[in-house]
Amino acid sequence: MKVLWDKGASTVAEVVKELEGRLHWKPRTVQTLIRRLADKGALVVETIGREFRYSPAVAQDQCQHEESRSFLDRVFNGRLTPFVAGLMEREDVSKDDLAALRQMLAEAEKKLKK
């Protein structure tokens, strides 16, 4: 999906070429995954002659939100605090990251007060 979000409509061959060196998947594996994503409605298929071009049917931010929500629900019973706490304990956090988190928390608090 990331390749298609970044590059736009592409053929299976174009996706395979883009993934070369990053993933060690066979072209058939990529083709199967793309077909399954299309079957599930995550990709739009356009037929041009004998060629199939695939493009995302869902925006990247929408997909990331849904996947994040699903992960939180499955792994952390829907709770954000244990997830963030676990990351903060095990990952390096930069001053810029902390400043951005403070800003997000301040904005979230303003919304609660309304």
N, C-alpha and C positions, 0 to 999 in steps of 0.2 A: 504494500500500500504506500509506503514512504516513497518508493521510486515513482509511482504514479502521481502522488501528490506533488512531488518535486518537478517532474518532467511533463506531466499532463498525459494526454492520450498516447498510448504506446502499444506496440505489438508485443507478443510474448518474446520474440527474438530481441527486441530492444530492451525489455526488462532483464532478460538473461544476460545480455552484454553489460548492462549497468551493474549487475550484481557480481560480475566476474571479479575475483580477487577478494571480495568481501564475504561471500558465502560459498561454500563448497557443495552447492546443490547441483544436481544434474538438470539439464534443460527440461526434461520430462517432469521432474518434481515441481519446478516453477510453473510449468504449464498446468499441472494438476491443481496446484494451489490457486492459480488465477481462475481456472474454471470453477472451482468450489466457491471462491469469493463472488464470482458472477452469479452462480446459482443461488447464493444466499442474498443477492441484491446489493452487495457492497460495491460491485463494479457494474458500470454500464458497458454494454458491448455494441460496437458499431461495425457493421459489415461493409467493407469497401472492396468490391470485386471479390477476390478469393481471400482477402486479408481481414483479420479481426483486430480491431483497435479497442483497447480497454481504457476506461477512465473511471476515477472514483465517483461513486454515487453518494458518498457521504463526505462531509468536510473533515479535515484532519482534527480540528479542535473538538468537534462533536464526537468523533470516534475516541479521542483521547479521554474526554470527559466520561463517556460511557464505560470505557475500559477501566479507568481509575475508580469509578463508582463500584463497578463489579468486583474489582480487586479488594477495595476497602470492605465491602460487604462480606466477601468470602473469607478473607484472611484476618480482618480486624473487627469483625462484627459491626461494620459501618462506622467505626470510630476513627477520627482523624488523628487525635492526640497520640495514641500509641504508635501509629505509623510514623509520624514526624519525629517523635522521641527516639524511636529505634534508628531512624536514619541519622539523626544528629549525634547519637552515641557512637555510631560505627563509620561515619563518613566525615571527610574533611569539609568543613563549612567555611567559606570565605567571608570576609567582612562585608563584601558586596551582597552576598546571599543573605546574611543576617539583616542588613539594612532593608533589603527588598522584603523579607519576611515581616519585619517590624511595620513597614508601610502597609502591607496587605492586612496585617492584624488590626492596625489603626483604622483602615477603611472598613473592615468587617465590623468593628465595634461601633462605628458611626451608623452603619446600616441597622444594627440592633437597637440603637437609641431612637430611631425614627418610629 
